[in-house]
Amino acid sequence: MADETTSRTDADEIEESQEAVESESIDQEVAESDSDDQEITDSKESESEDVDSEDAESVEDDAEEDSADSEEHNAEYEKVQGATDDLNEIYKDGAAVAHELKDAFDEIKSAFDFSSFLK
């Protein structure tokens, strides 16, 4: 029985030492994570300062580009609108021609219709 008590005590000591090691490794991971978080925060703050100075310059450039883009957009819109108007005219002319052809076909068909003579 003395051996059993000793082995249990040894097992308990091993478990306690493993728990201590795990606890220390968790504490180290938390500490490393905190330091990584601080580095990320510091990095973001320095990037934010750089971006603020670049934003002031880019706002002026964006305003000039927007006005140029707006003029290009208007020119493209006018071209598309003109092409659309042309296509609408072509469609209307085509519909009118199709209607005239149908009328001519109906006249020719009625001219060669001999069924009324045969009755």
Secondary structure, DSSP 4 states (H G I P E B T S, - for coil): -HHHHHHHHHHHHHHHHHHHHHHHHHHHHHHHHHHHHHHHHHHHHHHHHHHHHHHHHHHHHHHHHHHHHHHHHHHHHHHHHHHHHHHHHHHHHHHHHHHHHHHHHHHHHHHT--HHHH-
